[in-house]
């Protein structure tokens, strides 16, 4: 099991920026895809952004152009740079790691965007 620890959440005004960090307990070289999710209606989680081992990225339409995902192999970390935040981005953000069809989650970090 991969342990994931998120940080960087907090309160920010609309139009502001935050950077989330997620540190994995193993080398991210052994992780196929790392991603950020947030809560969705019906107790689901929706994909915000993902990055694969070969650095291919994917973004939800609602955040494309405002959020950027990256990773640092030396720190075993993945980041989510969030710019031009909107009140509708208020949510709990979860880090996710997928390797060999196994999926692990961090506990989540809360982002609150005030209008």
C-alpha positions in Angstrom: 0.0 0.0 0.0 1.2 3.5 -0.9 0.9 6.1 1.8 0.1 9.5 0.5 0.3 12.7 2.5 -1.3 15.9 1.1 -0.5 19.5 2.2 -1.1 23.0 1.0 -4.8 23.4 1.6 -6.4 26.4 3.2 -8.5 29.5 2.7 -7.9 31.8 -0.3 -9.9 34.6 -1.9 -11.4 34.2 -5.4 -8.7 34.9 -8.0 -5.9 33.7 -5.7 -3.6 30.8 -6.0 -2.6 27.7 -3.9 -0.3 24.8 -4.5 -1.1 21.4 -3.2 1.6 18.8 -2.5 1.3 15.1 -2.2 4.3 13.0 -1.0 4.3 9.3 -1.6 5.9 6.7 0.6 7.5 5.0 -2.3 9.4 6.1 -5.4 6.9 7.6 -7.9 8.8 5.7 -10.6 6.8 2.7 -9.5 3.5 4.5 -9.7 1.7 4.4 -13.0 -0.5 7.4 -12.5 -0.8 10.1 -9.9 -3.8 12.3 -9.7 -5.9 14.8 -7.8 -9.6 14.3 -7.2 -12.3 16.2 -5.4 -15.7 15.4 -4.1 -18.6 15.3 -6.5 -22.4 14.9 -5.9 -23.5 11.5 -4.7 -20.4 11.0 -2.6 -18.4 10.4 -5.7 -15.0 11.7 -6.5 -14.2 13.5 -9.8 -10.9 13.7 -11.5 -9.3 17.1 -11.3 -5.9 16.3 -12.9 -3.7 13.4 -13.5 -0.1 12.7 -14.6 1.4 9.4 -15.8 4.8 8.0 -15.5 5.7 9.4 -18.9 4.4 12.8 -17.9 1.2 12.7 -19.9 -1.4 15.0 -18.2 -5.1 15.2 -18.2 -7.4 17.9 -16.8 -11.1 18.3 -16.0 -12.7 20.9 -18.3 -13.6 23.0 -15.3 -9.9 23.5 -14.3 -8.1 23.4 -17.6 -6.0 26.5 -18.1 -6.1 27.3 -14.4 -4.6 24.3 -12.7 -1.3 22.6 -13.5 -0.1 19.2 -12.3 3.5 18.3 -12.0 5.7 15.8 -10.2 9.2 15.7 -8.7 10.8 12.3 -8.8 13.5 13.3 -6.4 10.9 14.2 -3.7 8.4 11.4 -4.6 5.9 14.2 -4.9 3.1 15.4 -7.1 1.9 19.0 -7.1 -1.3 20.8 -8.1 -0.8 24.5 -8.9 -4.2 26.2 -8.7 -4.5 29.7 -10.1 -7.5 32.0 -10.6 -9.4 30.0 -8.0 -13.2 30.3 -7.9 -15.7 29.7 -5.1 -16.9 26.6 -6.9 -13.4 25.1 -6.5 -14.1 24.9 -2.7 -13.8 21.2 -1.9 -11.7 18.5 -0.4 -8.9 17.5 -2.7 -7.5 14.0 -2.6 -4.3 12.6 -3.9 -4.5 9.3 -5.7 -1.8 6.8 -6.8 -2.4 3.9 -9.2 0.1 1.1 -9.7 -0.6 -2.3 -11.1 -4.3 -1.7 -10.9 -4.1 -0.9 -7.2 -5.5 2.5 -6.1 -4.4 4.3 -2.9 -5.8 7.6 -1.5 -4.6 10.3 0.7 -6.8 11.6 3.5 -7.6 14.8 1.6 -7.0 18.5 2.1 -9.6 21.2 2.3 -9.6 24.2 -0.1 -12.0 27.1 0.7 -12.3 29.9 -1.8 -14.1 32.9 -0.6 -15.9 35.3 -2.9 
